[in-house]
Amino acid sequence: MSETVVRINNLVKRYGDLVALDHFSLEIREGEIFGLLGPNGSGKTTTINCLLSLLSFDKGEIEIFGKKMSPVCYDIKREIGVIMQNVAVFDELTVWENIDYFCGLYIRDKAQRKQYVEEAVRFVGLEDFLKFRPKKLSGGLLRRLNIACGIAHKPKLIILDEPTVAVDPQSRNRILEGIQSLNRNGATVIYTSHYMEEVEQICTRIAIMDKGKKIAEGTKDELKRMIRNTETVTVEMLELPEDVRTELAALPHVYDTAFDGKTLTVSCSGGKHNLIRILGVLQNHELSFGRVYSELPTLNDVFLEITGTALRDKEE
Amino acid sequence: MFLHCLKYELKTSLRARDLIIWLILFPIVLGTLFKVAFGSIYEKNTLFRSIPAAVVETAENPYFRAAADAVSAGNDALFSLTYTDEQTALGLLKNKEISGILYAGDTVSLTVGGSGIQQSILKSFVEQYGISEAVIRKAAEQNPETLPAVTKALSAEITACTRVPLTDGNTDPFIQYFYNLIAMVAIFGSVTGLHIAIDYQANLSLLGARRSCASVPTAVSRTAAILGSWLTQAVCMVICVSYLAFVLKIDFGSRLPQVYLAAVLGGCMGVAMGFFIGSIGKLSQNAKVGIAMTVSMTCCFLSGLMIGNMKAILAEKVPWVNAVNPVAVISDSFYCLNLYSDYRRFTVKIITMLILTAAFTVLGIILSGRKKYASI
């Protein structure tokens, strides 16, 4: 079994009366890309800040690489790379100088540092912008610089706190591919986001957070198995007689139906050929319909079923 | 890693636009304005210049000529004399190119074109000459053997007071504005110091948070940052003093190296003061910048930058304010250099600056030494 890289036990963090982390526990193993998924304000960034010993906490324990984490554990910090939610670089320094500065906070040897900086520049694809100052870079390039500054020293544990916020799709894909590449090269990754598609795409294990609590944890398949829904069939139609709706609800594996005047939504739990059976009922009653979708459950469905609120609703 | 941090601190400081504007361009512009505004006032109204006068010789008078040549020779000549005919002399007087006409013959008389200090001096000279000439003439006629003693006695300066110059420094009263300008630039270093404190606090800046995650102890990187800022500030102070001394030709007396020393130390004190302010409490970045600027400008005001005699008023009413006001301490160190020939008072000011710098730095380090934050 893989070694535990991060262990958070019973963490409690309060801001006055607000409980930001409520007896939060977590274990992250070597080689994982671990996703912390949750809406804004769910406690993801607070968890990361506590993990990095930036924030004091009221109760609980944090261990990284088997050692209790504290602000003066510089040997542990040496092995951690941090990419913050907001870009934190020097406006007065060039791209190369920024990466070299942050790499130099971990790597003493000049020759080795030069090599690491070159590798980081290639990794994020900023070779053509080495002499540029940050203000001359686009948002996507700036994010890439931010990432290069965080990973240039080749850390064993990389923490990315919402690194794709306000990033164009092209840069976002490049960042996600980069994270997977870092993981393939041996780094354990903690990735926080409120974009469930990203988390689904790259994370090997996921913890869903809400109101400072961990509400579910597992691989994406494990999480989806936790809920009743296995398929959602959506049919665009303008008319649905009540008797037809009753017939649909009585079909095997169907546990819920909803019609809003434009769209029929049928939720199914297990079973095969649900779509064929549903369309068969509609055809039998000679009802006309438009586009039809059959979707497997998403992490949003998991969140919705566990909390009763959609992830996207919370973000707004 | 200390040298790595120091190298990048110097790079970021020297490229910071704010620093270039406020610590280099601002004193150059303000200094130039001061020079334009005050320079001519002093030269015209206060600085003594040789009095221009014409001599019209109506008869041969070698004694007067000898006396006139004596007082119009050398760098500190009393008169600037032009020997000419009466017509030309009257023309010069009419055009106000000279202050008076000395008619030298058997007797010496004076014609002036108005009243004023220069005319009074000319009158006094003519009267003094008349008395001396009469005494010498009488002695030569009655007791020629006493003539050398009489001449010697008349040449001797008889006064109950002894003139003891404190220094050979610049006595221009407007020089205080340039002292205060240097002091203000020094205290503007507080903004640099403030940013050191802010940029190393994870709860106040993103860079602070990122640095707090690094494997370099913040004490090391912060010390490098303070040293880097001192060096940058020292460069700015040297540029400022050099511009004033060599481009604007402001006369700082004969002790320019000591002026540089006081300016550089003052700059370091400014940085330390800003670092201390930035390290106090949990205020936001903007609040701390506001406090630092307010404190700096108040110190400048109290040292007389805006009202010239403010420091004198405080010295009379609340003398301790001048003793602890960093700007006043810096500008006073320049006064001490300029006005006193010994270094005693100057040394006291330098020691005061060192003590204040050390106190601000140590207190700042203590206050900002916390490792975790309750909120970010």
Chai-1 contact restraints between the chains, C-beta under 6 A:
chainA,res_idxA,chainB,res_idxB,connection_type,confidence,min_distance_angstrom,max_distance_angstrom,comment,restraint_id
A,Y15,B,S375,contact,1.0,0.0,6.0,A-B,restraint_1
A,N49,B,I376,contact,1.0,0.0,6.0,A-B,restraint_2
A,L52,B,C213,contact,1.0,0.0,6.0,A-B,restraint_3
A,L54,B,A202,contact,1.0,0.0,6.0,A-B,restraint_4
A,L54,B,A209,contact,1.0,0.0,6.0,A-B,restraint_5
A,L54,B,S212,contact,1.0,0.0,6.0,A-B,restraint_6
A,L54,B,I376,contact,1.0,0.0,6.0,A-B,restraint_7
A,L55,B,Y373,contact,1.0,0.0,6.0,A-B,restraint_8
A,L55,B,I376,contact,1.0,0.0,6.0,A-B,restraint_9
A,S56,B,K372,contact,1.0,0.0,6.0,A-B,restraint_10
A,S56,B,A374,contact,1.0,0.0,6.0,A-B,restraint_11
A,P71,B,K371,contact,1.0,0.0,6.0,A-B,restraint_12
A,P71,B,K372,contact,1.0,0.0,6.0,A-B,restraint_13
A,Y74,B,S215,contact,1.0,0.0,6.0,A-B,restraint_14
A,K77,B,S215,contact,1.0,0.0,6.0,A-B,restraint_15
A,R78,B,S215,contact,1.0,0.0,6.0,A-B,restraint_16
A,V82,B,C213,contact,1.0,0.0,6.0,A-B,restraint_17
A,N86,B,L206,contact,1.0,0.0,6.0,A-B,restraint_18
A,A88,B,L206,contact,1.0,0.0,6.0,A-B,restraint_19
A,A88,B,L207,contact,1.0,0.0,6.0,A-B,restraint_20
A,A88,B,R210,contact,1.0,0.0,6.0,A-B,restraint_21
A,F90,B,T12,contact,1.0,0.0,6.0,A-B,restraint_22
A,E92,B,T12,contact,1.0,0.0,6.0,A-B,restraint_23
A,E92,B,R15,contact,1.0,0.0,6.0,A-B,restraint_24
A,E92,B,A16,contact,1.0,0.0,6.0,A-B,restraint_25
A,Y101,B,Y8,contact,1.0,0.0,6.0,A-B,restraint_26
A,G104,B,H4,contact,1.0,0.0,6.0,A-B,restraint_27
A,L105,B,A214,contact,1.0,0.0,6.0,A-B,restraint_28
A,L105,B,V216,contact,1.0,0.0,6.0,A-B,restraint_29
A,Y106,B,S215,contact,1.0,0.0,6.0,A-B,restraint_30
